[in-house]
Amino acid sequence: MKDGTLVANSLMDCIAELASAVKRQASKITALATEVGARDDRDASAWGEAR
């Protein structure tokens, strides 16, 4: 039983670490999407001015 407990606890630690890494990466993507959206808005405005 002790071995099972150790394995389960170790697995939970690994899952928690994975979840944290995913959250960190997700926040980077959100920031990148905001930047891309702003760039697209600027590009769209430039096309409107060129006419």
VEXPATOR-616569 format. One record per atom (N, C-alpha, C): residue number from 1; chain; atom name; x, y, z. Coordinates in nm, 3 decimals. Layout:
N
REC num cadena atomo    east   north      up
REC NUM      A    CA       X       Y       Z
...
***
This chain:
51
REC num cadena atomo    east   north      up
REC   1      A     N   0.082  -0.120   0.000
REC   1      A    CA   0.000   0.000   0.000
REC   1      A     C   0.086   0.126   0.000
REC   2      A     N   0.198   0.121   0.071
REC   2      A    CA   0.283   0.240   0.075
REC   2      A     C   0.339   0.273  -0.062
REC   3      A     N   0.374   0.168  -0.139
REC   3      A    CA   0.427   0.193  -0.273
REC   3      A     C   0.321   0.260  -0.361
REC   4      A     N   0.198   0.215  -0.348
REC   4      A    CA   0.089   0.274  -0.425
REC   4      A     C   0.067   0.420  -0.388
REC   5      A     N   0.078   0.449  -0.259
REC   5      A    CA   0.062   0.587  -0.212
REC   5      A     C   0.174   0.675  -0.268
REC   6      A     N   0.296   0.625  -0.266
REC   6      A    CA   0.409   0.702  -0.319
REC   6      A     C   0.392   0.729  -0.469
REC   7      A     N   0.350   0.626  -0.541
REC   7      A    CA   0.330   0.642  -0.685
REC   7      A     C   0.219   0.745  -0.712
REC   8      A     N   0.108   0.733  -0.640
REC   8      A    CA  -0.004   0.825  -0.660
REC   8      A     C   0.037   0.969  -0.626
REC   9      A     N   0.108   0.988  -0.519
REC   9      A    CA   0.152   1.123  -0.481
REC   9      A     C   0.250   1.179  -0.584
REC  10      A     N   0.340   1.096  -0.631
REC  10      A    CA   0.435   1.140  -0.732
REC  10      A     C   0.362   1.178  -0.861
REC  11      A     N   0.264   1.099  -0.897
REC  11      A    CA   0.186   1.128  -1.017
REC  11      A     C   0.110   1.259  -1.003
REC  12      A     N   0.053   1.283  -0.887
REC  12      A    CA  -0.019   1.408  -0.864
REC  12      A     C   0.075   1.528  -0.875
REC  13      A     N   0.196   1.515  -0.823
REC  13      A    CA   0.294   1.623  -0.835
REC  13      A     C   0.326   1.651  -0.981
REC  14      A     N   0.343   1.545  -1.059
REC  14      A    CA   0.375   1.561  -1.201
REC  14      A     C   0.258   1.626  -1.276
REC  15      A     N   0.137   1.587  -1.243
REC  15      A    CA   0.019   1.645  -1.308
REC  15      A     C   0.006   1.793  -1.272
REC  16      A     N   0.032   1.827  -1.148
REC  16      A    CA   0.025   1.967  -1.105
REC  16      A     C   0.130   2.049  -1.178
REC  17      A     N   0.249   1.994  -1.194
REC  17      A    CA   0.356   2.064  -1.266
REC  17      A     C   0.320   2.083  -1.412
REC  18      A     N   0.261   1.980  -1.474
REC  18      A    CA   0.217   1.990  -1.613
REC  18      A     C   0.109   2.097  -1.628
REC  19      A     N   0.013   2.098  -1.538
REC  19      A    CA  -0.095   2.198  -1.543
REC  19      A     C  -0.039   2.340  -1.532
REC  20      A     N   0.058   2.359  -1.446
REC  20      A    CA   0.120   2.491  -1.432
REC  20      A     C   0.191   2.533  -1.559
REC  21      A     N   0.260   2.439  -1.621
REC  21      A    CA   0.331   2.469  -1.746
REC  21      A     C   0.232   2.505  -1.857
REC  22      A     N   0.122   2.434  -1.863
REC  22      A    CA   0.020   2.464  -1.965
REC  22      A     C  -0.038   2.602  -1.942
REC  23      A     N  -0.065   2.638  -1.817
REC  23      A    CA  -0.119   2.771  -1.788
REC  23      A     C  -0.020   2.881  -1.827
REC  24      A     N   0.109   2.859  -1.801
REC  24      A    CA   0.210   2.958  -1.839
REC  24      A     C   0.212   2.976  -1.991
REC  25      A     N   0.209   2.866  -2.065
REC  25      A    CA   0.212   2.874  -2.210
REC  25      A     C   0.085   2.939  -2.264
REC  26      A     N  -0.028   2.910  -2.202
REC  26      A    CA  -0.156   2.968  -2.246
REC  26      A     C  -0.155   3.120  -2.229
REC  27      A     N  -0.095   3.169  -2.122
REC  27      A    CA  -0.090   3.314  -2.103
REC  27      A     C  -0.003   3.379  -2.210
REC  28      A     N   0.101   3.310  -2.254
REC  28      A    CA   0.185   3.364  -2.362
REC  28      A     C   0.106   3.373  -2.492
REC  29      A     N   0.025   3.273  -2.519
REC  29      A    CA  -0.053   3.271  -2.643
REC  29      A     C  -0.159   3.381  -2.640
REC  30      A     N  -0.219   3.402  -2.526
REC  30      A    CA  -0.319   3.508  -2.513
REC  30      A     C  -0.255   3.644  -2.542
REC  31      A     N  -0.138   3.667  -2.488
REC  31      A    CA  -0.067   3.794  -2.512
REC  31      A     C  -0.030   3.806  -2.660
REC  32      A     N   0.014   3.698  -2.719
REC  32      A    CA   0.051   3.699  -2.860
REC  32      A     C  -0.071   3.728  -2.947
REC  33      A     N  -0.185   3.667  -2.914
REC  33      A    CA  -0.307   3.690  -2.991
REC  33      A     C  -0.349   3.837  -2.984
REC  34      A     N  -0.332   3.899  -2.870
REC  34      A    CA  -0.365   4.041  -2.855
REC  34      A     C  -0.275   4.125  -2.945
REC  35      A     N  -0.147   4.094  -2.949
REC  35      A    CA  -0.054   4.167  -3.034
REC  35      A     C  -0.087   4.149  -3.181
REC  36      A     N  -0.119   4.027  -3.221
REC  36      A    CA  -0.152   3.999  -3.361
REC  36      A     C  -0.280   4.073  -3.399
REC  37      A     N  -0.378   4.074  -3.310
REC  37      A    CA  -0.503   4.146  -3.336
REC  37      A     C  -0.480   4.295  -3.356
REC  38      A     N  -0.395   4.354  -3.273
REC  38      A    CA  -0.364   4.496  -3.285
REC  38      A     C  -0.292   4.523  -3.417
REC  39      A     N  -0.201   4.436  -3.454
REC  39      A    CA  -0.130   4.453  -3.581
REC  39      A     C  -0.227   4.442  -3.698
REC  40      A     N  -0.319   4.346  -3.691
REC  40      A    CA  -0.417   4.330  -3.797
REC  40      A     C  -0.506   4.454  -3.810
REC  41      A     N  -0.543   4.512  -3.696
REC  41      A    CA  -0.624   4.634  -3.699
REC  41      A     C  -0.547   4.748  -3.766
REC  42      A     N  -0.418   4.761  -3.735
REC  42      A    CA  -0.337   4.866  -3.798
REC  42      A     C  -0.326   4.842  -3.948
REC  43      A     N  -0.304   4.716  -3.986
REC  43      A    CA  -0.295   4.684  -4.128
REC  43      A     C  -0.425   4.713  -4.200
REC  44      A     N  -0.537   4.680  -4.138
REC  44      A    CA  -0.668   4.705  -4.200
REC  44      A     C  -0.690   4.855  -4.216
REC  45      A     N  -0.648   4.933  -4.119
REC  45      A    CA  -0.662   5.078  -4.128
REC  45      A     C  -0.578   5.133  -4.243
REC  46      A     N  -0.459   5.079  -4.258
REC  46      A    CA  -0.371   5.125  -4.364
REC  46      A     C  -0.431   5.096  -4.502
REC  47      A     N  -0.496   4.984  -4.517
REC  47      A    CA  -0.561   4.952  -4.645
REC  47      A     C  -0.673   5.051  -4.672
REC  48      A     N  -0.746   5.091  -4.569
REC  48      A    CA  -0.855   5.185  -4.587
REC  48      A     C  -0.805   5.323  -4.627
REC  49      A     N  -0.689   5.360  -4.580
REC  49      A    CA  -0.632   5.492  -4.611
REC  49      A     C  -0.575   5.496  -4.753
REC  50      A     N  -0.536   5.381  -4.805
REC  50      A    CA  -0.472   5.377  -4.935
REC  50      A     C  -0.570   5.405  -5.048
REC  51      A     N  -0.696   5.392  -5.025
REC  51      A    CA  -0.796   5.412  -5.131
REC  51      A     C  -0.815   5.554  -5.166
***
